[in-house]
Amino acid sequence: MTETSPPPTRICPHREDRPGAHFTFRMRSDVGFVLSCTLCALRNPRMLRRSLATAAVVGSILVTINQVPGMIDGDFSGSLAWQIPLTYLVPFLVTTWGALGNAFIRRARAGSS
């Protein structure tokens, strides 16, 4: 059997300048992993695409279940102006939070065993 080398790792250019949490994301097979600071992790294009896709699907289902019956009856209250965007925002935030939690790297504290 031949051993395969691990994929290469890129490091976010801000990682050393911004102390705090760090995240690792799997990228394309030729890139390997990317170690990111918090700001770069929040702007990760793959994570954002997945969060937006989840928000579009789940948000649309929830709007259909919760709001369409009232809209069919002609109830276009002002509360819909904030309820519908919030219905899309919640699945976006939940998906993003889950991705960040999965990518979080827990750093060992100095002096801990």
C-alpha positions in Angstrom: 0.0 0.0 0.0 1.2 3.5 -0.7 0.9 6.2 1.9 -0.7 9.4 0.9 0.5 12.6 2.3 -2.0 14.8 4.2 -3.5 17.6 2.1 -1.7 21.0 2.4 -2.8 23.5 4.9 -3.2 27.3 4.3 -3.2 29.8 7.1 -5.4 32.9 7.2 -3.1 36.0 6.9 -4.8 37.6 9.9 -4.5 34.6 12.2 -1.5 35.9 14.2 -2.8 39.5 14.3 -6.2 38.6 15.7 -5.9 36.6 19.0 -8.9 34.5 20.0 -10.8 31.6 18.4 -9.5 29.9 15.4 -11.3 27.6 13.0 -10.4 25.1 10.4 -12.4 24.5 7.2 -12.0 21.7 4.6 -11.5 23.3 1.2 -11.1 21.7 -2.2 -8.9 18.6 -2.3 -6.0 20.6 -3.9 -6.1 23.2 -1.1 -6.6 21.0 1.9 -7.5 22.8 5.1 -7.6 26.5 5.9 -6.9 27.7 9.4 -8.9 30.9 9.9 -9.4 33.7 12.4 -12.9 34.4 13.5 -13.6 37.2 11.0 -12.3 35.1 8.0 -14.3 32.1 9.3 -17.5 34.2 9.2 -16.7 35.1 5.6 -15.9 31.6 4.5 -17.5 31.3 1.0 -18.4 27.5 1.3 -20.0 28.0 4.7 -22.0 31.0 3.6 -23.2 29.2 0.4 -24.4 26.3 2.5 -26.0 28.6 5.1 -27.8 30.6 2.4 -29.0 27.4 0.7 -30.3 26.0 4.0 -32.0 29.3 4.8 -33.7 29.5 1.4 -35.1 25.9 1.6 -36.0 25.8 5.3 -37.2 29.5 5.4 -39.5 28.9 2.4 -41.0 25.8 3.9 -41.6 27.7 7.2 -43.1 30.7 5.4 -45.4 28.4 3.5 -46.5 26.7 6.7 -46.9 29.7 8.9 -47.7 32.7 6.7 -49.4 31.6 3.5 -52.7 30.6 5.1 -53.1 34.1 6.5 -52.0 35.7 3.3 -54.6 33.7 1.3 -57.2 35.0 3.7 -56.0 38.5 2.9 -54.3 39.2 6.1 -51.3 41.3 5.1 -50.5 42.8 8.5 -47.5 44.9 9.2 -46.0 42.2 11.3 -45.3 40.2 8.1 -42.6 42.8 7.3 -40.4 41.4 10.1 -41.8 37.9 10.5 -40.9 36.7 7.0 -37.2 38.0 7.0 -36.8 36.5 10.5 -38.2 33.2 9.3 -35.2 33.1 6.8 -32.7 34.5 9.2 -33.1 31.9 11.9 -32.1 28.8 9.8 -29.2 30.9 8.3 -27.9 31.6 11.9 -28.4 28.1 13.1 -26.6 26.6 10.1 -23.7 29.1 10.5 -23.5 28.5 14.2 -23.3 24.7 13.6 -20.6 25.1 11.0 -18.5 27.3 13.2 -19.0 25.0 16.2 -17.8 22.1 14.1 -14.8 24.0 12.7 -13.7 25.5 16.1 -10.2 24.6 17.3 -9.8 24.4 21.0 -6.4 25.6 21.9 -4.6 24.1 24.9 -4.1 26.5 27.8 -0.6 27.1 29.0 0.1 25.1 32.2 -2.9 22.8 31.8 -2.4 19.1 31.7 
